[in-house]
Amino acid sequence: MANQLGVVAGTPAGLLAALLSGAPRTVRLAPAGQDPAEIAELASLLRGFGHLRVVVEPPADEPEHGQPPDLADPDAVCAADPLLVTAAYEASPDAHGGLRAAWLRAGQSLIRDQGPARRALVLMASLPPDAEPRVRGALARLSGRTPWALEWSRPCQVAALTVAAGALVVADPAGGVRTLDEEVPRTSTPFRTRAVAALDEETWLLLDERGRLHRHGGTETPLTKAVAATLESHPGTALAAAADTVLVGDRMGSVHAFGLDGLHQAALHSGRVTALSAVADGACLTVHSGGGDGAVHIWSPGAGGHRPPVTERPYPVVALHAGRTPAGPALAVAWADGLVRLHLPGVRRALPFRPGPAVRAVAVTPDGTLCVGTEDTLVGLRPRQGGGH
């Protein structure tokens, strides 16, 4: 149902939380192959909130599901009917080498219509740390025909990501911040973090859930002081920084660039600005902005004109990041339905990845790795030469 509605949710409560901020919706429940009592219970629960119109489709002929596969065999699991596999894992308490935990965690991605190779990649990115080596090896072999090679995956609470002096910077929901190779987060703010940006190698800026600015490291400057004072009365919704410029998005769809030469502004989105990224190239500053309207725009402070979006989908943008890689400038974008796309120079079609859980942040490191953060996992993916199959 979450896939049908374009949101990410693993429980009925999570579904309601994802939908309550929008307009009332109609959802359709198809009982074929499902327990009628569970369908009725779910419909009753959703109707009780008064925000959704629930339609239960008339029963159809039951599909021929057959017997579930060997749940400890990665090849069999990735090739089988995903709904059948899901039901079998729900009914089995065994870990099956780590496959059960990975499947149930990433299930919203896995039940989509896709080949075994893509399912293997998603499963490998979701495996628990204690998964059996034979399972990891089999999934690595199976995923060899995807556009991605999984570089690493680790348990990690992620609220926001950025890159500072070539290093990946991870901000967690509790207000801690660190580089990827640091074991313990540095305490930076007692408030939950919404975004993180690097003004320079020593100065990291954080935007909290109230839209206020916090500085970590470095020294306070007239610029950071002015931005912090502005956001006390006009909270921000997104944050980026580069080349002595701090960029802030607002709930009305505008991006504000605070720099040493003054303030530049542009109205780029209909509705809230949800993500920002900035890259400096000499005196030129290039800004990418994502919005609740699902669009990604490119803008340079001081430049006039309104250009069409560089990419757009009918779901809110939840994160984006632009960076230089050995292949050239790259752009990573994540939307609220769980899809991440990496845009590379010279590659006509963006490379997609759906981890399953909701995406909190994305970043592109200087070595070309795409980093995808969820509420409890951080993964690094490397595009394969030639784009895979």
SEMI-527407 format. One line per 8 residues: number of its first residue (from 1); for each residue x, y, z of C-alpha. Coordinates in steps of 0.25 Angstrom, whole numbers, always signed. Example, Ala and Ser with C-alpha at 12.3 -4.5 7.8 and 13.67 -1.06 7.14 Angstrom:
BEGIN
1> +49,-18,+31; +55,-4,+29
END
This chain:
BEGIN
1> +0,+0,+0; +12,+9,+3; +17,+7,-11; +3,+10,-17; +3,+23,-10; +17,+27,-12; +22,+28,+2; +31,+19,+11
9> +25,+11,+22; +27,-3,+29; +14,-3,+38; +0,+3,+38; +5,+14,+48; +16,+17,+39; +7,+19,+27; -2,+28,+35
17> +10,+37,+39; +14,+38,+25; +1,+42,+20; -5,+51,+30; +3,+63,+26; -3,+62,+12; -17,+63,+6; -27,+52,+9
25> -25,+40,+0; -32,+27,-5; -25,+14,-3; -29,+1,-9; -26,-12,-2; -26,-25,-11; -29,-37,-3; -24,-47,-13
33> -14,-56,-6; -16,-49,+8; -23,-53,+20; -37,-47,+19; -37,-45,+35; -24,-37,+34; -29,-29,+22; -42,-25,+30
41> -33,-21,+42; -24,-12,+34; -36,-6,+27; -43,-3,+40; -30,+3,+46; -28,+12,+34; -43,+17,+33; -42,+20,+48
49> -33,+32,+46; -43,+38,+37; -32,+43,+27; -32,+32,+17; -43,+26,+8; -41,+11,+8; -46,+2,-3; -45,-13,-1
57> -45,-19,-15; -55,-31,-18; -48,-44,-16; -41,-50,-29; -37,-64,-32; -25,-68,-23; -12,-68,-30; -4,-80,-30
65> +7,-77,-21; +13,-91,-19; +22,-95,-8; +32,-85,-2; +47,-86,-6; +58,-90,+3; +59,-77,+12; +74,-79,+15
73> +77,-80,+0; +80,-66,-6; +78,-70,-20; +65,-77,-18; +60,-65,-9; +63,-54,-19; +56,-62,-31; +44,-66,-24
81> +30,-59,-22; +34,-47,-13; +20,-47,-5; +22,-62,-3; +36,-60,+2; +31,-49,+11; +20,-58,+17; +30,-69,+19
89> +40,-60,+27; +29,-54,+35; +25,-69,+40; +39,-73,+42; +47,-69,+55; +60,-74,+49; +71,-64,+44; +74,-72,+31
97> +88,-67,+31; +83,-52,+32; +74,-53,+21; +61,-52,+29; +65,-39,+36; +70,-33,+23; +57,-36,+15; +48,-31,+26
105> +55,-18,+27; +56,-15,+12; +43,-22,+8; +36,-10,+2; +47,-9,-8; +48,-24,-10; +33,-27,-13; +34,-18,-26
113> +35,-24,-39; +50,-26,-42; +60,-37,-45; +68,-45,-35; +81,-37,-37; +74,-24,-32; +68,-32,-20; +81,-37,-17
121> +87,-23,-16; +77,-18,-7; +78,-30,+2; +93,-29,+3; +92,-14,+7; +82,-18,+18; +89,-30,+24; +92,-30,+39
129> +106,-29,+43; +106,-44,+48; +101,-49,+34; +108,-62,+30; +119,-60,+20; +113,-70,+10; +101,-62,+9; +109,-49,+7
137> +117,-56,-4; +105,-62,-11; +98,-48,-11; +110,-41,-16; +111,-51,-28; +96,-49,-31; +97,-34,-31; +108,-34,-41
145> +99,-30,-52; +94,-18,-46; +99,-4,-48; +105,-3,-34; +116,-10,-26; +113,-9,-11; +126,-4,-5; +121,-4,+10
153> +109,-4,+19; +109,-1,+34; +99,+1,+45; +98,+16,+47; +87,+26,+51; +87,+37,+40; +80,+50,+40; +89,+57,+30
161> +101,+56,+21; +111,+65,+15; +126,+65,+10; +137,+73,+17; +151,+73,+12; +148,+60,+4; +143,+53,+17; +129,+49,+19
169> +122,+56,+30; +110,+49,+37; +100,+56,+46; +92,+47,+55; +77,+50,+59; +82,+53,+74; +91,+65,+70; +104,+58,+69
177> +113,+60,+57; +126,+52,+52; +134,+48,+40; +132,+34,+36; +145,+29,+41; +142,+34,+55; +136,+24,+65; +129,+34,+75
185> +121,+46,+70; +124,+60,+75; +113,+66,+83; +109,+79,+75; +95,+82,+79; +84,+77,+88; +74,+78,+77; +70,+68,+66
193> +78,+71,+53; +71,+74,+40; +83,+77,+31; +98,+79,+32; +108,+87,+24; +123,+90,+23; +126,+105,+22; +141,+101,+22
201> +150,+90,+27; +148,+94,+42; +134,+100,+42; +122,+91,+41; +108,+97,+42; +96,+90,+46; +81,+93,+44; +72,+87,+55
209> +58,+83,+55; +53,+97,+59; +60,+103,+47; +71,+109,+55; +86,+110,+52; +97,+104,+61; +112,+105,+58; +122,+93,+61
217> +137,+96,+61; +143,+108,+55; +141,+122,+60; +129,+131,+59; +129,+141,+48; +120,+153,+45; +114,+144,+34; +110,+132,+43
225> +106,+141,+53; +96,+149,+44; +91,+136,+38; +88,+130,+52; +81,+143,+56; +72,+143,+43; +68,+129,+46; +64,+132,+60
233> +52,+140,+54; +51,+133,+41; +54,+118,+42; +60,+111,+31; +56,+97,+25; +69,+94,+17; +84,+97,+18; +97,+97,+10
241> +110,+105,+10; +122,+107,+1; +132,+118,-3; +128,+127,+9; +114,+126,+6; +103,+120,+14; +90,+116,+7; +77,+114,+14
249> +63,+109,+9; +50,+114,+14; +36,+108,+15; +31,+118,+4; +40,+112,-7; +51,+122,-7; +66,+120,-6; +74,+131,+1
257> +89,+132,-1; +97,+140,+10; +110,+144,+6; +121,+154,+8; +115,+162,-4; +101,+162,+3; +89,+154,+1; +84,+148,-12
265> +70,+141,-13; +62,+133,-23; +48,+127,-22; +50,+113,-28; +39,+104,-23; +24,+104,-20; +24,+100,-5; +35,+97,+4
273> +50,+96,+0; +54,+82,+6; +69,+80,+2; +81,+89,-3; +95,+86,-8; +106,+96,-13; +119,+94,-20; +129,+105,-22
281> +137,+106,-35; +146,+118,-33; +137,+130,-33; +125,+122,-38; +116,+116,-28; +106,+106,-33; +94,+102,-24; +84,+91,-25
289> +71,+91,-18; +60,+81,-16; +46,+84,-11; +33,+78,-7; +28,+80,-21; +38,+68,-25; +46,+77,-34; +61,+80,-34
297> +66,+93,-38; +80,+99,-41; +83,+113,-38; +95,+122,-36; +94,+134,-27; +93,+147,-34; +89,+141,-47; +75,+144,-52
305> +65,+136,-60; +57,+124,-56; +61,+111,-62; +54,+98,-64; +56,+87,-53; +68,+78,-56; +60,+66,-51; +46,+65,-45
313> +37,+54,-40; +23,+54,-33; +28,+52,-19; +35,+62,-10; +50,+62,-10; +56,+58,+3; +71,+59,+1; +81,+63,-10
321> +96,+65,-11; +105,+70,-22; +120,+67,-23; +132,+65,-32; +136,+51,-35; +147,+45,-44; +136,+44,-55; +132,+59,-53
329> +121,+66,-46; +111,+57,-40; +97,+59,-34; +90,+50,-24; +75,+52,-21; +65,+44,-12; +50,+45,-12; +40,+42,-1
337> +35,+29,-8; +49,+23,-5; +56,+25,-19; +70,+30,-20; +76,+34,-33; +91,+37,-37; +93,+46,-49; +106,+45,-55
345> +113,+53,-66; +112,+46,-80; +102,+36,-75; +88,+38,-81; +80,+31,-70; +82,+33,-56; +85,+21,-47; +74,+17,-38
353> +75,+10,-24; +63,+7,-14; +69,+3,+0; +55,-1,+5; +54,+8,+18; +52,+23,+17; +64,+31,+12; +69,+42,+21
361> +82,+47,+14; +90,+45,+2; +105,+49,-2; +115,+47,-13; +129,+46,-8; +141,+51,-17; +145,+36,-20; +131,+35,-27
369> +124,+27,-16; +109,+29,-14; +106,+29,+1; +91,+26,+5; +87,+28,+20; +74,+23,+26; +70,+24,+41; +79,+12,+45
377> +88,+9,+33; +99,+16,+24; +103,+9,+11; +113,+13,+1; +111,+9,-14; +120,+10,-26; +115,+11,-40; +120,+0,-48
385> +128,+3,-61; +119,+2,-72; +106,+4,-63; +103,-11,-61; +90,-17,-67
END
